[in-house]
Amino acid sequence: SRPRNRGFIAPHDYLKISKADVILAFWGYNESYDNNPDKFKGELIKWIDDTKKQNYSGKGAPRIVLVSPLSHENLQNPNLPDGKANNARLLKYASATATVAAERNIPYVDLYSMSGAFYAINEKPLTINGIHPNSLGNKIFAEYIVSTLFGLETSKDSSKLESIRSAVLDKNWHWHNRYRATDGNDVWGGRSSLKFVDNQSNRDVLMHELDMIDVMTANRDKKVWAHANGNRYYKVDDSNVPQPVGVKSNVGGKSRSSNAQKEGTSLYMKPKDTAAQLQLAQGLKVGVFASEEMFPEMVNPVQMAVDTKGRLWAAAWKTYPKWEPLKKMEDRLLILPDENRDGVADKAITFAKVHNPTGFEFWNGGVIVASVPDILFLKDTDGDDVADVREVLFHGLDSADTHHSANAFTHGPGGNFYYQRGVFHVSNVETPWTKNQQHGNSAMYRFNPRTFEYSFHANNSPNPHGVSFNYWGYHFATDGTGGRVYQVR
């Protein structure tokens, strides 16, 4: 199945947008949990036959390459499965894939056998959890795929390779924000048809942004080819990108979908004036620790926490609800130290740029942070307060409504991490333990970054935004729509 949020573009349509003429198909890991390779062969043949009928590029049917699943790497880690059970199934599915490739006369890459060989000869791990490649694994497996399909060796010129890789990552960033566009409920889902000033809808604005990203992606494809041909000084020219649709403010009752009372005003109080109006219990006082006035990068803070050095951290979401093409992506995790202990932050340090940082929590000398569809682990290893390690722990979270996607990260007393997410979302998370977990609940979820276990935890509808434990280990959750508080047990 293909879990996606409401209205998401169909697979054939996306392949047509990208004018796909070659498709590398990686199937088998999730399907292997059915332990029915004959059924898998039938489904794979059906997919091939259906794909061969398409003409995405305008030049005829696409060529297909079938790639077997990786074998499961035994990381010799007591927190993770050793992979024996998985490999017994994966071997059957790799063989089934090879059989179908031979029957349909389709090129086949045997990553199952070769990944096992690569695990044996490399001192360093090639996966993060046994099934998902790390950076080194991706490099080695990519080189093998190139060698198998083209009979070519990868260039030994590391500077040229890094130049090409940098260009590819730039292109991938743009394509990813097109293919997995965040805030999809406004792009193509239930709220896309809401109309505002001059009958302008969310869809009018945001679908146009996807068209802009298409052009930006194509421009960066030229950069990839230029770098591959030795022109490392090629500069991307985005002058051909359509300008964004002008959006008029609906503040003041101008919107057909709202009202003046709900929309409020565009005038905001100064931080000190706001602090002066707060009603406090006897014996308490409040001051301004940090603000956008003091630190322009601290826009739209959505979660904060204090590290073991006593420093306040904040997730700042300047590009809410999503990155806008032709603008810089300025979302970030900030460290706000108060070095002289006067109750006011002395500076703002950007620990990392993170798109849509809806939640974070400290762990293992670093930070776990949501950047849907990913959960990332970031770490500073050289002491400069800037992350130099960035790993994807989990993938497949939804972002249909970014403002209530994975949020309120909390490290529980049992070692698990908890977060909540609201309505309109689905998730499809792979782990080394069991079949991919698909969920459509507005609820709380938990995961363990040591074992890579992930599970649904408790319902909490419609838009939960808070998780907490007290000193006795009692578990509490809140809902941001109704303002209700629950004990989770």
C-alpha positions in Angstrom: 0.0 0.0 0.0 1.0 3.6 -0.4 0.0 5.7 2.6 -0.2 9.3 1.8 -2.1 12.3 3.1 -5.4 13.3 1.4 -5.2 14.4 -2.2 -1.5 13.5 -2.7 -0.5 13.2 -6.3 -0.6 9.6 -7.7 2.6 7.7 -8.6 2.1 7.8 -12.3 1.5 11.5 -12.2 4.8 12.2 -10.3 6.7 10.0 -12.7 5.2 12.0 -15.6 6.2 15.3 -13.9 9.8 14.0 -13.7 9.7 12.6 -17.2 11.1 9.3 -15.9 12.6 7.1 -18.7 14.6 4.9 -16.3 13.2 3.5 -13.0 15.3 1.7 -10.4 12.8 -0.3 -8.4 13.8 -1.3 -4.8 11.2 -3.8 -3.5 11.2 -6.6 -0.9 12.1 -5.6 2.6 8.6 -4.7 3.9 7.0 -7.2 1.6 9.2 -10.0 3.1 7.3 -9.9 6.4 4.4 -11.6 4.6 6.7 -14.5 4.0 5.0 -15.2 0.7 7.5 -14.8 -2.1 5.1 -16.3 -4.7 2.5 -13.6 -3.9 5.3 -11.0 -4.1 6.3 -12.2 -7.6 2.8 -11.9 -8.9 2.5 -8.3 -7.5 5.9 -7.4 -8.9 5.0 -8.7 -12.4 1.7 -6.7 -12.2 3.6 -3.6 -11.4 6.1 -4.1 -14.2 3.4 -4.7 -16.7 1.5 -1.6 -15.6 4.6 0.5 -15.7 5.6 -0.7 -19.1 2.3 0.7 -20.5 3.2 4.2 -19.4 4.9 6.9 -21.3 6.2 9.3 -18.7 8.9 10.9 -20.8 7.1 11.2 -24.1 9.7 8.9 -25.6 8.0 5.6 -24.9 7.8 3.1 -22.0 10.4 3.6 -19.3 13.3 1.1 -18.8 13.1 -0.7 -15.5 15.9 -2.0 -13.3 15.0 -4.3 -10.4 17.2 -4.1 -7.3 17.0 -6.7 -4.5 16.6 -5.8 -0.9 19.8 -5.4 1.2 20.7 -8.2 3.5 20.4 -7.4 7.2 23.7 -6.4 8.7 24.6 -7.9 12.1 25.9 -4.9 14.0 26.8 -7.1 17.1 24.7 -4.7 19.1 22.6 -6.3 21.9 20.0 -3.6 21.4 19.3 -4.7 17.9 18.3 -8.0 16.2 21.1 -10.0 14.7 19.3 -10.2 11.3 19.2 -14.0 11.0 15.4 -14.2 10.9 15.2 -11.2 8.5 17.8 -12.6 6.2 16.1 -16.0 5.9 13.1 -14.2 4.4 15.0 -11.6 2.5 17.0 -14.3 0.6 13.7 -15.7 -0.7 12.5 -12.3 -1.8 15.9 -11.5 -3.5 15.6 -14.8 -5.4 12.0 -14.0 -6.3 13.1 -10.6 -7.7 15.9 -12.2 -9.7 13.4 -14.7 -11.1 11.0 -12.0 -12.2 13.9 -10.0 -13.8 15.0 -13.0 -15.8 11.4 -13.8 -16.9 10.8 -10.2 -18.0 14.3 -9.7 -19.4 14.9 -6.8 -17.1 18.3 -5.7 -15.6 18.8 -6.9 -12.0 21.2 -5.8 -9.3 21.8 -8.3 -6.5 22.3 -6.1 -3.5 21.4 -8.9 -1.1 24.4 -11.1 -1.8 26.9 -8.2 -2.3 25.8 -6.3 0.8 26.6 -9.3 2.9 30.1 -9.4 1.2 30.6 -5.7 1.9 29.6 -6.1 5.5 32.3 -8.8 5.9 35.2 -6.8 4.4 34.4 -3.4 6.0 35.6 -2.6 9.5 33.0 0.2 9.9 29.2 -0.5 9.9 27.4 0.2 6.6 24.0 0.6 8.2 22.6 2.6 11.1 20.4 -0.2 12.4 21.0 -3.2 10.3 18.6 -2.4 7.5 19.1 1.3 6.6 22.4 2.4 5.0 24.5 5.1 6.6 26.6 7.5 4.5 29.4 5.0 3.9 26.9 2.2 3.0 25.1 4.5 0.6 28.5 5.3 -1.1 29.5 1.6 -1.4 26.1 0.3 -2.6 25.8 3.2 -5.1 29.3 2.3 -6.5 28.3 -1.3 -6.9 25.0 -0.4 -8.7 26.9 1.8 -11.1 29.5 -1.0 -11.7 26.8 -3.6 -12.3 24.7 -1.5 -14.7 27.3 0.3 -16.6 30.5 -1.7 -16.0 32.2 1.5 -14.8 34.4 2.2 -11.9 33.8 5.3 -9.7 36.2 8.1 -10.2 39.1 8.2 -7.8 39.1 12.0 -7.9 37.6 12.7 -4.5 37.4 16.5 -5.0 35.5 16.0 -8.3 33.2 13.5 -6.6 32.5 15.8 -3.7 31.8 18.6 -6.2 29.2 16.4 -8.0 27.8 15.2 -4.7 27.3 18.7 -3.4 25.4 19.6 -6.7 23.3 16.5 -6.4 22.4 17.2 -2.8 21.3 20.7 -3.8 19.1 19.3 -6.5 17.7 16.6 -4.2 16.7 19.2 -1.5 14.6 21.0 -4.1 13.0 17.9 -5.6 12.3 16.5 -2.1 10.4 19.6 -1.2 8.4 19.1 -4.3 7.8 15.4 -4.1 7.2 15.4 -0.3 5.9 18.9 -0.1 5.2 19.7 3.6 1.9 21.1 4.7 0.2 19.1 2.0 -3.3 19.6 3.5 -3.1 23.2 2.3 -1.4 22.2 -1.0 -3.8 19.5 -2.2 -5.8 18.3 0.8 -8.9 19.4 2.6 -7.9 23.0 3.3 -6.5 23.6 -0.2 -9.9 24.8 -1.5 -10.3 27.5 1.3 -10.7 30.9 -0.4 -9.5 34.2 1.0 -9.1 37.7 -0.3 -10.1 38.1 -4.0 -11.2 34.5 -4.0 -7.6 33.3 -3.8 -7.3 29.8 -2.5 -4.4 28.0 -0.7 -4.2 25.7 -3.7 -3.7 28.7 -6.1 -0.7 29.8 -4.1 0.9 26.6 -3.1 0.5 24.6 -6.3 2.2 27.5 -8.0 5.1 27.1 -5.6 5.5 23.5 -6.7 5.8 24.7 -10.3 8.5 27.1 -9.1 10.4 24.2 -7.5 10.1 22.2 -10.7 12.0 25.0 -12.5 14.5 25.3 -9.7 15.1 21.6 -9.7 15.7 21.6 -13.5 18.2 24.4 -13.1 20.1 22.4 -10.5 20.1 19.4 -12.8 22.2 21.5 -15.2 24.6 22.2 -12.4 25.0 18.4 -11.7 25.9 17.8 -15.4 28.2 20.8 -15.4 30.1 19.5 -12.4 30.3 16.0 -13.9 31.8 17.5 -17.0 34.5 19.3 -15.0 32.9 22.7 -14.7 33.0 23.1 -10.9 32.4 26.9 -11.1 29.0 26.6 -12.8 26.5 28.9 -11.1 22.8 28.2 -11.0 20.6 30.9 -12.6 17.1 31.0 -11.2 16.0 34.0 -13.3 13.6 31.8 -15.2 11.7 30.8 -12.1 8.2 32.2 -12.0 7.6 34.8 -9.3 5.4 33.7 -6.4 1.8 34.5 -6.3 1.1 37.7 -4.4 -0.9 37.0 -1.3 -3.0 39.7 0.3 -3.5 39.7 4.1 -6.9 38.7 5.3 -6.4 40.4 8.7 -9.3 42.6 9.5 -12.2 40.5 8.3 -11.3 40.5 4.6 -11.4 36.7 4.3 -14.4 34.6 3.1 -13.1 31.7 5.3 -12.8 33.5 8.6 -13.8 36.6 10.5 -12.2 39.7 12.0 -12.4 38.5 15.5 -10.6 35.2 14.7 -7.9 36.9 12.6 -7.0 39.5 15.2 -4.5 42.2 14.3 -1.1 42.5 12.7 0.1 44.7 15.6 2.0 43.0 18.3 3.0 44.1 21.7 6.6 44.6 22.7 8.0 41.7 24.8 8.5 43.8 27.9 4.9 45.2 27.6 3.6 41.7 27.3 5.6 40.5 30.4 4.2 43.4 32.4 0.6 42.3 31.7 1.0 38.7 32.9 -0.8 37.9 36.1 1.6 35.9 38.4 1.2 34.0 41.6 2.6 35.7 44.7 6.4 35.6 44.9 7.0 35.1 41.2 8.3 37.6 38.7 8.8 37.4 34.9 11.3 39.0 32.6 12.3 38.8 28.9 15.0 36.3 28.4 15.2 36.3 24.6 13.1 37.8 21.8 13.1 38.4 18.1 14.0 42.0 18.9 17.2 40.8 20.5 18.0 38.0 18.0 16.4 38.3 14.6 16.8 34.6 13.9 14.6 33.6 16.8 11.3 33.7 14.9 8.3 31.5 15.7 9.8 29.5 18.6 7.8 26.2 19.0 9.7 24.3 21.7 12.4 25.0 24.2 14.5 22.9 26.6 17.5 23.4 28.9 20.6 21.3 28.4 23.0 19.9 31.1 25.1 23.1 30.9 22.0 25.2 31.9 21.6 26.7 28.5 18.2 27.4 27.0 17.6 25.9 23.5 14.8 26.8 21.2 13.4 25.5 17.9 12.8 28.6 15.7 10.5 28.1 12.7 10.9 31.2 10.6 9.6 29.6 7.4 6.4 28.3 8.9 4.4 26.5 7.6 7.0 25.4 5.0 10.0 26.6 3.1 9.1 29.1 0.3 11.0 28.8 -3.0 13.5 31.5 -3.9 13.9 32.3 -0.2 16.5 31.0 2.2 15.5 28.2 4.5 16.0 29.9 7.9 14.5 27.3 10.3 17.0 26.4 13.0 17.8 25.0 16.5 19.2 27.8 18.6 21.3 27.8 21.8 20.7 30.9 24.0 23.4 31.0 26.7 23.2 33.3 29.7 26.9 33.4 30.5 26.7 36.2 33.1 23.6 34.8 34.8 21.7 38.0 34.7 18.5 36.3 33.4 18.9 37.6 29.8 20.4 35.6 26.9 23.8 36.9 25.8 23.8 35.6 22.3 22.0 33.2 19.9 24.1 30.3 18.5 22.7 28.4 15.5 23.3 24.7 16.3 21.8 23.5 13.0 19.5 24.5 10.2 16.5 22.2 10.4 13.4 22.5 8.1 10.1 22.5 10.1 11.7 21.8 13.6 8.5 21.0 15.4 10.0 19.2 18.3 13.3 18.2 19.9 14.9 16.6 22.9 18.4 15.9 24.2 20.0 12.5 23.9 23.3 10.8 23.8 25.4 14.0 23.8 23.3 15.4 21.0 19.7 16.3 20.0 16.9 14.4 18.5 14.7 16.6 16.4 11.7 16.3 14.1 12.0 17.5 10.5 9.1 15.7 8.9 9.2 13.2 7.2 12.3 12.5 9.3 13.4 12.2 12.9 17.0 13.3 13.0 19.9 12.9 15.4 22.3 15.9 15.5 25.5 16.1 17.4 28.5 18.4 17.9 31.7 16.4 18.2 34.3 19.2 18.1 32.9 21.6 20.8 32.0 24.6 18.6 28.3 24.3 19.3 27.5 23.6 15.7 26.2 20.1 14.7 28.6 18.2 12.5 26.8 14.8 12.8 23.4 14.5 11.1 21.7 11.1 11.0 18.2 10.0 10.0 16.9 7.8 12.8 13.4 7.3 11.5 11.7 8.2 8.2 8.1 8.1 6.9 6.3 10.6 9.2 3.7 12.7 7.6 3.6 16.5 7.3 0.1 17.2 6.0 -0.4 19.9 8.7 3.1 20.9 9.7 1.8 22.9 12.7 0.6 19.7 14.4 3.1 17.2 12.9 5.5 15.4 15.3 5.8 17.7 18.3 6.5 17.9 22.0 9.4 15.5 22.1 9.9 14.1 25.6 12.5 11.6 27.0 10.5 9.2 29.2 11.7 7.6 32.4 11.8 4.2 30.7 14.3 5.3 28.0 11.7 5.8 25.3 11.0 9.1 23.5 7.4 10.3 23.1 5.8 12.7 20.7 2.3 13.6 19.5 0.8 14.5 16.1 -2.6 15.7 15.0 -5.3 14.9 12.4 -4.8 14.5 8.6 -1.5 12.7 9.1 -0.5 9.2 8.2 2.9 7.5 8.9 4.7 4.6 7.4 7.8 3.8 9.5 10.3 1.0 8.9 12.2 -0.7 11.7 14.6 -3.7 11.9 12.1 -5.5 14.1 8.8 -5.9 12.2 6.8 -4.9 9.2 6.4 -1.2 8.4 4.0 0.4 10.8 1.2 2.4 9.2 -0.8 4.7 11.3 -3.5 7.3 10.6 -4.3 8.1 14.3 -4.2 11.5 15.8 -2.2 10.3 18.8 0.9 9.8 20.8 3.8 7.7 19.5 7.0 6.4 21.1 10.3 5.3 19.8 13.6 4.1 21.2 16.7 5.5 19.4 18.9 2.7 20.9 16.8 -0.2 19.7 15.0 1.5 16.7 11.7 0.3 18.0 8.7 2.4 17.1 5.0 2.1 18.1 1.7 3.7 18.5 1.2 4.6 22.2 -2.1 6.3 22.9 -5.0 8.1 21.2 -5.4 11.8 21.8 -7.6 13.6 19.3 -7.7 15.9 17.5 -4.5 18.0 17.8 -2.3 16.9 20.7 0.6 19.2 21.5 2.0 18.3 24.9 3.7 15.4 26.7 5.0 15.3 30.2 6.0 13.0 33.1 6.0 14.0 36.8 8.5 13.0 39.5 6.6 9.8 40.2 6.5 8.7 36.5 2.9 9.6 35.9 2.3 10.3 32.2 0.3 13.3 31.0 -0.8 14.7 27.6 -2.6 17.7 26.4 -4.7 18.5 23.3 -4.1 21.8 21.7 -7.6 22.2 20.1 -9.9 21.5 23.1 -7.4 22.5 25.8 -7.9 19.2 27.6 -5.4 17.4 29.8 -5.2 13.6 30.1 -3.3 11.1 32.2 -1.9 8.4 30.0 -2.0 4.9 31.6 
